């Protein structure tokens, strides 16, 4: 029975930690292709494990509310980490209008 408790503790820890680690790995800037490849391998590993464990905690019937909340937060954080790594120009909240100021429109872009 102690082995089962250790396994559940590892799964809880993985669900809680994988999203923030994935976000942290996505924020690392790389210069060479080799470092980008290593970064994406580790990032993909953490995101895949976090998504699988989070979905498991969310979709198992009969679980209390706390494990479901941990599963939902794991899925949301893994989504944010994957979005930051593979779609860095996509932002959910855009402040100050639709333009990011680099398209030539607005006061600084007028001639």
VMD Tcl script that draws the C-alpha trace (Angstrom):
set ca {
  {0.00 0.00 0.00}
  {2.91 2.35 0.56}
  {3.92 1.92 -3.08}
  {0.47 3.06 -4.19}
  {0.66 6.12 -1.95}
  {4.07 6.99 -3.41}
  {2.70 6.59 -6.94}
  {-0.25 8.88 -6.20}
  {2.08 11.44 -4.62}
  {4.31 11.36 -7.72}
  {1.28 11.86 -9.98}
  {0.02 14.78 -7.89}
  {3.47 16.37 -7.91}
  {3.76 15.88 -11.66}
  {0.35 17.46 -12.24}
  {1.19 20.46 -10.06}
  {4.75 21.07 -11.28}
  {4.69 20.25 -15.00}
  {2.82 23.40 -16.11}
  {5.08 25.94 -14.37}
  {8.20 24.05 -15.47}
  {6.88 24.06 -19.05}
  {6.23 27.81 -18.86}
  {9.74 28.35 -17.50}
  {11.30 26.26 -20.25}
  {9.28 28.16 -22.88}
  {10.73 31.48 -21.63}
  {14.34 30.38 -22.25}
  {15.84 32.03 -25.34}
  {18.03 29.78 -27.50}
  {20.53 30.69 -30.20}
  {21.47 27.43 -31.90}
  {19.40 24.67 -33.42}
  {20.84 22.06 -31.04}
  {19.81 23.97 -27.91}
  {16.38 24.61 -29.44}
  {16.01 20.88 -30.08}
  {16.99 19.98 -26.50}
  {14.67 22.67 -25.12}
  {11.72 21.42 -27.18}
  {12.34 17.79 -26.19}
  {12.23 18.63 -22.47}
  {9.34 21.04 -22.99}
  {7.34 18.44 -24.89}
  {8.05 15.82 -22.24}
  {6.78 18.01 -19.40}
  {3.76 19.22 -21.36}
  {2.77 15.71 -22.48}
  {3.08 14.27 -18.97}
  {1.23 17.21 -17.41}
  {-1.58 16.97 -19.94}
  {-1.98 13.21 -19.52}
  {-1.93 13.33 -15.72}
  {-4.17 16.42 -15.61}
  {-6.74 14.80 -17.88}
  {-6.57 11.67 -15.75}
  {-7.30 13.61 -12.55}
  {-10.05 15.56 -14.27}
  {-11.88 12.68 -15.97}
  {-11.79 9.85 -13.39}
  {-15.34 9.48 -12.03}
  {-15.86 9.51 -8.30}
  {-12.92 11.75 -7.37}
  {-13.38 14.61 -4.92}
  {-13.23 18.25 -5.98}
  {-9.57 18.92 -5.05}
  {-7.97 16.39 -7.45}
  {-10.27 17.59 -10.22}
  {-9.18 21.17 -9.56}
  {-5.53 20.11 -9.68}
  {-6.19 18.32 -12.99}
  {-7.93 21.36 -14.45}
  {-5.13 23.69 -13.37}
  {-2.57 21.29 -14.85}
  {-4.38 21.27 -18.19}
  {-4.67 25.07 -18.24}
  {-1.01 25.63 -17.36}
  {0.14 23.09 -19.94}
  {-1.96 24.89 -22.55}
  {-0.34 28.21 -21.65}
  {3.14 26.65 -21.78}
  {2.50 25.06 -25.18}
  {1.05 28.29 -26.54}
  {4.05 30.30 -25.31}
  {6.51 27.89 -26.93}
  {4.91 27.28 -30.30}
  {2.84 30.47 -30.82}
  {4.81 33.28 -29.11}
  {3.13 36.10 -31.09}
  {-0.38 35.03 -30.00}
  {-1.69 36.92 -26.98}
  {-5.07 36.47 -25.35}
  {-5.20 39.98 -23.86}
  {-4.29 42.84 -26.17}
  {-4.00 46.22 -24.56}
  {-4.11 49.49 -26.49}
  {-6.02 48.40 -29.59}
  {-5.48 45.84 -32.30}
  {-2.13 47.04 -33.56}
  {1.16 46.20 -31.89}
  {2.71 49.36 -33.35}
  {4.86 47.63 -35.94}
  {2.48 47.60 -38.89}
  {2.93 51.22 -40.02}
  {-0.45 52.47 -38.87}
  {-1.00 55.06 -36.21}
  {0.78 58.33 -35.39}
  {4.30 56.94 -35.60}
  {3.65 55.17 -38.91}
  {2.06 58.07 -40.77}
  {4.17 60.08 -43.18}
}
mol new
graphics top color blue
foreach p $ca { graphics top sphere $p radius 0.5 }
foreach p [lrange $ca 0 end-1] q [lrange $ca 1 end] { graphics top cylinder $p $q radius 0.2 }
display resetview
